[in-house]
């Protein structure tokens, strides 16, 4: 990733005080440079149906092994922008070809599109003059925020498709093992927030980055609520995919083998 372009992207949205006011338009020499390096973009207008078609094409070439390897590689290198390809692949690889509203929705938890709603994906019929830059900023800064949004999944996998293949090192695997050990040591009644704190000693990261990793694992089926008595009251409002997770749920060994078995 071009360092100058990355700095331009980050400086557009973030300062030492936090979020900056969003630009009304993107233009100028800095934007042109970041745009030429594939880190900033012109606004996009696109329909749900075209995004689904593009995701179908991307998922013919992006494999779970490649997404999993990139995720593991990111653990020691802190290349956080490689992480959410795992959840984007998990959310969209089983998404059938469909048009918006082709499948009816009884309870629209995520979308009025039945197929997207069934797969836990937030989607709209039309996207008009959408800002991709803030989505990529979140991806580069923390590893992604709007992980289960159709537009983000497409952008994420589109950019990931241009990445090289990454090597998984013994250090990466050791970090993964520490993360799973921390899960196993989490008391039955503890929430995702307590797990995030336990991960502090397992993986070099910020709190925000650990939050995102948990969300990625939730969407990928690695951290899921099991059919066991709930010991938490109300879950955690800090999270989406792992809001109701508790220590007794542990992690899915089946999903762990599915994604990372080749590296363990």
C-alpha positions in Angstrom: 0.0 0.0 0.0 1.4 3.4 -1.0 2.3 5.2 2.2 1.6 8.7 0.8 -1.8 7.7 -0.5 -2.6 6.0 2.8 -1.7 9.2 4.7 -3.9 11.3 2.5 -6.8 8.9 3.0 -6.4 8.9 6.8 -5.8 12.6 7.1 -9.0 13.3 5.1 -11.2 11.8 7.8 -9.1 11.7 11.0 -7.0 13.9 13.2 -5.5 13.7 16.7 -8.9 14.9 18.0 -10.8 12.2 16.1 -13.2 12.4 13.2 -13.0 15.5 10.9 -16.0 17.1 9.2 -16.8 15.1 6.1 -15.7 16.7 2.8 -18.6 17.8 0.5 -16.5 16.8 -2.5 -13.2 15.1 -3.2 -10.9 16.9 -5.5 -7.4 18.4 -5.7 -3.9 17.2 -6.0 -3.9 15.0 -2.9 -7.1 13.3 -3.9 -5.9 12.7 -7.4 -2.7 11.1 -6.1 -4.6 8.8 -3.7 -7.1 8.0 -6.4 -4.3 7.0 -8.8 -3.0 4.6 -6.1 -6.5 3.0 -5.7 -7.1 4.2 -2.2 -9.6 7.0 -2.8 -12.5 7.1 -5.3 -15.1 9.2 -7.0 -18.6 8.9 -5.7 -20.4 5.8 -7.0 -24.0 5.3 -8.2 -24.9 1.6 -8.5 -27.9 -0.7 -8.0 -28.2 -3.6 -5.7 -28.5 -6.1 -8.6 -25.2 -5.0 -10.1 -23.4 -5.3 -6.7 -24.7 -8.8 -6.4 -23.5 -9.6 -9.9 -20.0 -8.2 -9.2 -19.8 -10.1 -5.9 -20.6 -13.3 -7.8 -17.7 -12.7 -10.1 -15.3 -11.9 -7.2 -16.2 -15.0 -5.3 -15.3 -17.1 -8.3 -11.7 -16.1 -7.9 -11.3 -15.3 -4.2 -11.1 -18.4 -2.1 -11.6 -18.9 1.6 -8.0 -20.1 1.8 -6.8 -16.8 0.4 -9.0 -14.7 2.7 -8.0 -16.8 5.7 -4.3 -16.6 4.9 -4.5 -12.8 4.6 -6.3 -12.6 7.9 -3.7 -14.6 9.7 -0.9 -12.6 8.0 -2.4 -9.4 9.3 -2.1 -10.6 13.0 1.6 -10.0 13.2 2.0 -7.4 10.5 -1.0 -5.2 11.7 -2.1 -4.9 8.1 -5.7 -4.5 9.4 -7.1 -3.8 5.9 -6.6 -7.4 5.1 -8.8 -8.8 7.8 -12.4 -8.2 6.8 -12.0 -10.1 3.5 -12.7 -13.1 5.8 -16.2 -11.8 6.8 -16.9 -10.3 3.4 -16.2 -13.7 1.8 -18.2 -15.5 4.5 -21.3 -13.2 4.1 -21.4 -13.2 0.3 -19.9 -16.5 -0.9 -23.3 -18.3 -0.3 -25.4 -15.4 -1.6 -27.3 -16.6 -4.6 -27.8 -14.6 -7.8 -30.9 -12.6 -7.2 -32.6 -9.2 -7.8 -33.7 -6.9 -5.0 -37.0 -8.0 -3.5 -37.0 -11.2 -5.6 -37.5 -13.1 -2.3 -40.1 -11.8 0.1 -39.3 -10.7 3.7 -41.4 -11.6 6.7 -39.2 -9.9 9.2 -36.7 -7.4 7.6 -33.9 -7.4 10.3 -31.3 -6.3 7.8 -32.8 -5.6 4.4 -36.1 -5.6 2.5 -34.3 -7.8 0.1 -35.2 -11.4 1.2 -32.0 -13.0 0.1 -29.7 -10.3 1.6 -31.8 -10.3 4.8 -31.5 -14.1 5.1 -27.7 -13.9 4.9 -27.5 -11.0 7.4 -26.5 -8.4 4.8 -27.7 -4.8 5.0 -28.6 -3.6 1.5 -30.6 -1.0 -0.4 -32.2 -1.2 -3.8 -30.2 1.8 -5.1 -27.0 3.5 -4.1 -26.8 7.1 -5.3 -23.6 9.1 -5.1 -22.2 6.9 -2.3 -18.9 7.8 -0.7 -16.6 4.8 -0.9 -13.7 6.8 0.7 -15.1 6.7 4.2 -15.7 3.0 3.9 -12.1 2.5 2.8 -10.9 4.8 5.5 -12.6 2.6 8.1 -11.1 -0.5 6.4 -7.6 0.9 6.5 -7.8 2.5 10.0 -9.5 -0.3 12.0 -10.2 -3.2 9.6 -13.7 -2.1 8.6 -16.8 -1.0 10.5 -19.8 -1.6 8.3 -18.8 -5.1 7.8 -22.2 -6.6 6.8 -23.2 -3.8 4.4 -23.5 -5.0 0.8 -21.6 -2.0 -0.6 -18.8 -2.5 1.9 -18.5 -6.2 1.1 -18.2 -5.5 -2.5 -15.6 -2.7 -2.1 -13.6 -4.9 0.4 -13.5 -7.9 -1.9 -12.8 -5.7 -5.0 -9.8 -4.2 -3.3 -8.7 -7.5 -1.8 -8.8 -9.1 -5.3 -5.9 -6.8 -6.2 -3.7 -7.9 -3.3 -0.9 -10.4 -3.6 -1.0 -13.7 -1.8 0.3 -13.5 1.7 2.5 -15.9 3.7 1.4 -17.2 7.1 4.2 -17.3 9.6 4.7 -19.3 12.8 4.2 -16.0 14.6 0.8 -15.6 13.0 -0.3 -19.1 14.1 1.0 -18.5 17.6 -1.1 -15.4 17.9 -4.2 -17.3 16.7 -3.5 -20.0 19.3 -3.3 -17.3 22.0 -6.6 -15.9 20.9 -8.3 -19.2 21.1 -6.7 -19.9 24.5 -8.1 -16.6 25.7 -11.6 -17.6 24.6 -11.3 -21.0 26.3 -10.3 -19.2 29.5 -13.2 -16.8 29.4 -15.7 -17.4 32.2 -19.2 -18.7 31.1 -20.9 -15.4 32.0 -18.4 -13.1 30.4 -19.4 -10.9 27.4 -17.6 -10.0 24.2 -16.2 -6.9 25.9 -14.4 -9.1 28.5 -13.1 -11.2 25.7 -11.7 -8.1 23.9 -9.8 -7.2 27.1 -8.4 -10.8 27.3 -7.2 -10.5 23.7 -5.2 -7.4 24.6 -2.3 -9.7 25.7 -2.8 -12.1 22.8 -2.6 -9.8 19.7 -0.8 -6.5 19.1 -3.7 -4.2 18.5 -5.8 -1.3 19.7 -9.2 -1.8 21.4 -11.0 -0.7 18.2 -9.0 -3.2 16.1 -9.9 -6.0 18.6 -13.6 -5.0 18.4 -13.5 -5.4 14.6 -11.8 -8.8 14.8 -14.6 -10.0 17.0 -17.2 -8.7 14.6 -15.3 -10.4 11.7 -15.3 -13.7 13.6 -19.0 -13.3 14.4 -19.9 -12.8 10.8 -17.6 -15.7 9.8 -19.2 -18.0 12.2 -16.2 -18.4 14.5 -17.8 -16.7 17.4 -21.5 -17.6 17.6 -24.2 -18.0 20.2 -24.9 -21.6 21.0 -28.1 -23.2 22.1 -27.2 -22.9 25.8 -28.7 -20.9 28.7 -28.0 -17.2 28.4 -26.1 -16.0 31.5 -26.0 -12.4 30.2 -28.7 -9.8 30.5 -29.3 -7.8 27.4 -26.0 -8.6 25.7 -23.5 -5.9 24.7 -24.6 -2.8 22.8 -21.0 -2.2 21.7 -21.2 -5.0 19.1 -23.4 -6.4 16.3 -22.5 -9.9 15.3 -21.3 -10.8 18.7 -23.6 -8.7 20.8 -25.1 -11.8 22.5 -21.9 -13.9 22.7 -20.9 -15.1 26.2 -18.0 -17.1 27.4 -19.9 -20.4 27.5 -20.3 -20.2 23.7 -16.6 -20.5 23.2 -15.6 -20.6 19.5 -16.7 -22.9 16.7 -14.1 -25.6 16.2 -15.8 -26.5 12.9 -15.4 -23.0 11.6 -11.8 -22.8 12.9 -11.0 -26.0 11.0 -12.8 -24.7 7.9 -10.9 -21.5 7.7 -7.6 -22.1 9.4 -7.2 -25.9 9.4 -4.6 -25.8 6.7 -2.4 -23.5 8.8 -2.6 -25.2 12.1 
